[in-house]
Amino acid sequence: PRGIGTTCFTTHIEVGRATQTTTDLTPRRNKYICTAWSFRRVSNTGELTTLAGWRHKMGPNGPTDELELVGDWSAIPESERGWQLLWGMCWDSRTLTVDTSQPPIEGRPPHFAGPRAYVVDSRREALYRLQFPAATHGPAVVTKVLHLPGSGMWDCVEDPDSATMILSLRAEHRVVRVSFDGQILETIVQRNPALPGDAGIGGDHVAYRTSGTQEQAEAQPV
């Protein structure tokens, strides 16, 4: 049956923060993962749910070779829909709180606001927002919030203390702070291009030193 199986090409794993109920605080132990082409939830019993991105359609005898795109991609031009190589994700943790005064959904209280997740497609060099509904388990609305061609965009991490994200740009040798709307707020650290010891990224997503020595590269100030 759909949902019970294995996953491959996993690039990110994050343990969920939800508990069983608001009275039973035992962790549910859901895992949220990125594969190259999809964002998925894995339950503690191994049930796989594709929340957004590509998945195989089901046929009478199981999965077929035909793909379908999960989520609401209407905000993305048709030629740019779907991911090519997801590498990192984070939540806007402010959106994960629940409203215990409202009727439960499948035994759990709804969220005050729709949960928001963010993923980085390292091939498209873009940051996407996944906006989930607050009161239903409907599909996420996928929106591209930042596109930086040539930047080598790689991963995003939430900074909950400042309600921002930290974003790595490998081709620019730079780490930046970004708002949840995709605005670059500041450069946190950046390589000094005047010093020797440079590196670049190959087509296999591996960094290679292109000038100077290893010692010079490691001596770059942070």
Residue pairs with C-beta under 8 A, 6 or more apart in sequence:
2 58
2 63
3 47
3 48
3 49
4 46
4 47
4 48
5 46
5 48
7 33
7 35
7 40
7 42
7 48
8 35
9 35
9 36
9 37
10 33
10 34
10 35
11 34
11 35
11 36
11 85
11 86
11 87
11 88
12 33
12 34
12 86
12 87
12 88
12 89
13 31
13 32
13 33
14 31
14 32
14 33
14 89
14 90
15 27
15 29
15 30
15 31
15 32
16 27
16 28
16 29
16 30
16 31
16 32
16 41
17 93
17 96
18 27
18 28
18 30
18 108
19 25
19 26
19 27
19 28
20 26
20 27
20 28
21 107
21 108
22 98
22 100
22 109
28 43
28 44
29 43
29 44
30 41
30 42
30 43
30 44
31 41
31 42
32 39
32 40
32 41
32 42
32 89
32 117
33 39
33 40
33 41
33 42
34 40
34 86
34 87
34 88
34 89
34 119
35 53
35 86
36 83
36 84
36 85
36 86
37 53
37 54
37 82
37 83
37 84
37 85
37 86
38 50
38 51
38 52
38 53
38 54
38 55
38 70
38 83
38 86
39 50
39 51
39 52
39 53
39 86
39 89
39 117
39 119
39 130
40 48
40 49
40 50
40 51
40 53
41 48
41 49
41 51
42 48
42 49
43 49
50 70
51 70
51 71
51 117
51 130
51 132
51 140
52 70
52 71
52 119
52 130
52 139
52 140
52 142
53 69
53 70
53 71
53 82
53 83
53 86
54 67
54 68
54 69
54 70
54 82
54 83
55 67
55 68
55 70
56 63
56 64
56 65
56 66
56 67
56 68
57 63
57 64
57 66
57 67
57 68
58 64
69 81
69 82
70 139
71 130
71 139
71 140
71 141
71 142
72 139
72 140
72 141
72 142
73 81
73 82
73 142
74 141
75 141
75 142
75 143
75 144
76 142
76 143
76 144
80 124
80 144
83 119
83 121
83 123
83 124
83 128
84 121
84 123
84 124
85 121
85 122
85 123
85 205
86 119
86 120
86 121
86 122
87 120
87 121
87 122
87 154
87 155
88 119
88 120
88 154
88 155
88 156
88 157
89 117
89 118
89 119
89 120
89 156
90 117
90 118
90 156
90 157
90 158
90 165
91 115
91 116
91 117
91 118
91 158
92 115
92 116
92 117
92 118
92 158
92 163
92 180
93 158
93 160
94 113
94 160
94 163
95 111
95 112
95 113
95 114
95 115
95 116
96 111
96 115
97 111
97 112
98 108
98 109
98 110
98 111
98 112
99 109
99 110
99 111
99 112
100 109
102 109
102 110
102 135
103 110
104 110
105 135
105 136
105 137
106 137
110 134
110 135
111 134
111 135
112 134
113 134
114 131
114 132
114 133
114 134
115 132
115 134
116 129
116 130
116 131
116 132
116 180
117 129
117 130
117 132
117 140
118 127
118 128
118 129
118 130
118 145
118 156
118 165
118 180
119 127
119 128
119 130
119 156
120 126
120 127
120 128
120 153
120 154
120 155
120 156
120 167
121 128
121 153
122 152
122 153
122 154
122 205
124 147
125 147
125 148
125 149
125 150
125 151
125 152
125 153
126 144
126 146
126 147
126 148
126 153
127 144
127 145
127 146
127 147
127 153
127 156
127 167
127 178
127 182
128 142
128 143
128 144
128 145
129 142
129 143
129 145
129 180
129 182
130 140
130 141
130 142
131 140
131 141
131 143
132 138
132 140
145 180
145 181
145 182
146 153
146 167
146 178
146 182
146 183
146 184
148 169
150 171
151 169
151 170
151 171
151 172
152 169
152 170
152 171
152 172
152 201
153 167
153 168
153 169
153 170
154 168
154 169
154 170
155 167
155 168
156 165
156 166
156 167
156 168
156 178
157 165
157 166
158 164
158 165
158 166
159 165
159 166
159 177
162 177
163 180
164 177
164 178
164 179
164 180
164 185
165 177
165 178
165 179
165 180
166 175
166 176
166 177
166 178
166 188
167 175
167 176
167 177
167 178
167 184
168 174
168 175
169 175
169 176
170 201
170 207
171 200
171 201
172 190
173 190
173 191
173 193
173 198
173 199
174 187
174 189
174 190
174 191
175 187
175 188
175 189
175 190
176 184
176 185
176 186
176 187
176 188
177 184
177 185
177 186
177 187
177 188
178 184
178 185
179 185
189 222
191 198
191 220
192 220
192 221
195 216
195 219
195 220
196 211
196 212
196 213
196 216
197 209
197 211
197 212
197 213
197 214
197 215
197 216
197 217
197 218
197 219
197 220
198 209
198 210
198 211
198 212
198 217
199 207
199 208
199 209
199 210
199 217
200 207
200 208
200 210
201 207
201 208
202 208
209 217
